[in-house]
């Protein structure tokens, strides 16, 4: 394995590590934060708080806040899949180049 292959493998390990951290943070947002918001909304809907302020709170949480959190998680998921796709493209390109170099080397070794 040449230096480029080593660097590509190292970069893949770093990207995988970062992607795991991002996925972990995304899971926290989806489960903990969104779960807490949903629980608060359910308490208000259950009657713990009544009136126009309570209605406005529920509408804001269900609309803007949950919508924004959904967009954030969607963007992060999209970014994650695009990074994974880009890494795959790099690895396939590396394999293609290695194959071509191997063929050229075989030709010169033949003579």
N, C-alpha and C positions, 0 to 999 in steps of 0.2 A: 504494500500500500504506500503510495507516494504521499508527499506532504499535503497535496490538495485533498486526497482521500481522507487523510487523518483530520484535516481541518473541517471537511464536510461532516465527518462522523462526530467530531467534537461539537460543531454547530448544531447538529441534530439533537445531541444530548442536552445542550443548553436550551434549545427551543422546546424540547419535550418537557424539561423541568419547569420552564416558564408557563407552558400551556397547562400543566398540572396545577400550578398555583392559581392561574386565572380561572380555571374550571372550579377549583375549590372556592374561590371568592364568589364566583357566579352562583354556586350552589348555596352559599351562605345568604346571598341576596334573595335567591328564589325561595329558600325554605325559611330562614329566620326572619328576615325583614318583611317579606311579603306575607308570611304567616302571621307575624305580629300585627301588621296592618289589618289583615282580614279578621283577626280575633277582636281587635278594637272595634271594627265596623260591626261585627256581630253583636258585641256588647251593646253598642248604641242602638242597633236595630232591635235588640232584646228589651230595650226600655231603660237602660242605665242613664240615658241622657235623652231628653225630649225637647222638642221645639225647633224653631227655625235654625238655630245654631247647630243642633244635632243633625238636621237634614242637610245643611250646608257642609258639615264635616263629612258625612257619609258620601255625599256627591263628589266632594273634592278628593277623598281617598280612593273611591271607586273609579273616578274619572281620570283626573290629572295625575295623581301620585302613582296609582297602579299602572296607568298607561305609560308614564315615563319610565317606570321600572321595567315594564315589559319591553319597551324600546331598547333600553340599556342592555338587558339580557339578550335580546335579539341581535343587537349589534355585536356584542361580545361573542356570541355563538357564530355569527357570520364571519367575524374576523378569525376566529379559531379555525373554522373549516378552510378559509382562504389561505391561512398560514400552512396548514397541513397539506393543502393542494400544492402550494409553492415548493414546499420541501420535497414532495413527491416528484415534481417536475425537475428539481435540481438533481435528485438522486437518479432519475431516469437519464438525464443528460450526462451525468457522470458515467453511468454504465455504458451509454452509447459511445462516449469518447474513449473509455477504456477498451471497448471492443474494437474500435477503429485503430487505436494505437497498437493493440495486440495483433491485429491483422497486418499492419505495416511492419511491425517488428518481425513477424513470421516471414514476411516477404524478404526482408533484408537478411534474416538468418538463413534463408534458403540458399542465398548466393554466397 
